[in-house]
Amino acid sequence: MADQNNLLVQLASIVERLNLAELFPKPQPLEVELGCGDASFLVEYARRKPERNFIGVERLLGRISKLDRKGRRAGLANLRGVRIESSYFLQHLLPPHSAAALHIYFPDPWPKKKHRRHRLINESFPALARAALAPGGVVYLRTDDTDYFQQMTEVFAASSELQKMETPQELAGIVTDFERDFNSKGIHTLRAAYRSS
Ligand SMILES: C[S@@+](CC[C@H](N)C(=O)[O-])C[C@H]1O[C@@H](n2cnc3c(N)ncnc32)[C@H](O)[C@@H]1O
């Protein structure tokens, strides 16, 4: 398990769910970012929301190591990172109905038709999200890829237990690394949010 000298969770087992009470000093609502990259968004968000706990999930070691470095430099007790694949994390590691929010920002778009089956947000995802979210929990999505955005909105529209809502301005105002890059190139980005009943 993680401690304040290493914010990355050392998984004792990948078939047992995380013990959230052991991970964080305070029992607080949990938010998760899937594919957090260098964790710039999450570090800033966790700094602004000390009354919440945060987990960043990322499969690349070089990227998630930055969550550890930046989070410790900022003295964040409410942030942890898990190096693992996002769907696996939801299915096997996150306790059911434990997340107040899932943030998925600029997931890999897999633009070639034959690769689309690799997309994280597919027809199975709303059920995974529902199982991860506490009642009233929210999935926040951002992407620059119009085709992927259409797929996202279609799969969520098909789930009657997730209702579309607006992304709060305070949250929308915290840009991610990839978003900053797209903004600087004048590339339009899209966002959506869905609340679980
Ligand atoms: C385009 S980057 C976006 C990073 C960050 N969310 C942002 O907006 O700056 C996508 C990130 O998701 C990670 N990633 C992609 N698929 C993943 C998966 N299935 N599980 C975990 N991480 C994944 C990639 O390694 C990469 O760091």
Ligand as a Chemical Component Dictionary entry (heavy atoms), coordinates in Angstrom:
data_LIG
# 
_chem_comp.id                   LIG 
_chem_comp.type                 NON-POLYMER 
_chem_comp.pdbx_formal_charge   0 
_chem_comp.three_letter_code    LIG 
# 
loop_
_chem_comp_atom.comp_id 
_chem_comp_atom.atom_id 
_chem_comp_atom.alt_atom_id 
_chem_comp_atom.type_symbol 
_chem_comp_atom.charge 
_chem_comp_atom.model_Cartn_x 
_chem_comp_atom.model_Cartn_y 
_chem_comp_atom.model_Cartn_z 
_chem_comp_atom.pdbx_ordinal 
LIG C1  C1  C 0  -3.746 11.276 -24.487 1  
LIG S1  S1  S 1  -3.158 10.934 -22.891 2  
LIG C2  C2  C 0  -4.126 12.022 -21.840 3  
LIG C3  C3  C 0  -3.505 12.220 -20.503 4  
LIG C4  C4  C 0  -4.298 13.150 -19.554 5  
LIG N1  N1  N 0  -5.613 12.615 -19.270 6  
LIG C5  C5  C 0  -4.418 14.514 -20.163 7  
LIG O1  O1  O 0  -5.504 14.876 -20.602 8  
LIG O2  O2  O -1 -3.408 15.229 -20.192 9  
LIG C6  C6  C 0  -3.882 9.360  -22.557 10 
LIG C7  C7  C 0  -3.210 8.679  -21.370 11 
LIG O3  O3  O 0  -3.944 7.529  -21.037 12 
LIG C8  C8  C 0  -3.046 6.433  -20.862 13 
LIG N2  N2  N 0  -3.832 5.256  -21.217 14 
LIG C9  C9  C 0  -4.360 4.963  -22.425 15 
LIG N3  N3  N 0  -5.098 3.851  -22.375 16 
LIG C10 C10 C 0  -5.032 3.434  -21.082 17 
LIG C11 C11 C 0  -5.607 2.346  -20.379 18 
LIG N4  N4  N 0  -6.399 1.468  -21.016 19 
LIG N5  N5  N 0  -5.330 2.213  -19.075 20 
LIG C12 C12 C 0  -4.532 3.089  -18.424 21 
LIG N6  N6  N 0  -3.963 4.161  -19.029 22 
LIG C13 C13 C 0  -4.219 4.320  -20.332 23 
LIG C14 C14 C 0  -1.904 6.716  -21.804 24 
LIG O4  O4  O 0  -0.727 6.055  -21.410 25 
LIG C15 C15 C 0  -1.789 8.233  -21.679 26 
LIG O5  O5  O 0  -0.946 8.618  -20.630 27 
# 
loop_
_chem_comp_bond.comp_id 
_chem_comp_bond.atom_id_1 
_chem_comp_bond.atom_id_2 
_chem_comp_bond.value_order 
_chem_comp_bond.pdbx_ordinal 
LIG C1  S1  SING 1  
LIG S1  C2  SING 2  
LIG S1  C6  SING 3  
LIG C2  C3  SING 4  
LIG C3  C4  SING 5  
LIG C4  N1  SING 6  
LIG C4  C5  SING 7  
LIG C5  O1  DOUB 8  
LIG C5  O2  SING 9  
LIG C6  C7  SING 10 
LIG C7  O3  SING 11 
LIG C7  C15 SING 12 
LIG O3  C8  SING 13 
LIG C8  N2  SING 14 
LIG C8  C14 SING 15 
LIG N2  C9  SING 16 
LIG N2  C13 SING 17 
LIG C9  N3  DOUB 18 
LIG N3  C10 SING 19 
LIG C10 C11 SING 20 
LIG C10 C13 DOUB 21 
LIG C11 N4  SING 22 
LIG C11 N5  DOUB 23 
LIG N5  C12 SING 24 
LIG C12 N6  DOUB 25 
LIG N6  C13 SING 26 
LIG C14 O4  SING 27 
LIG C14 C15 SING 28 
LIG C15 O5  SING 29 
# 
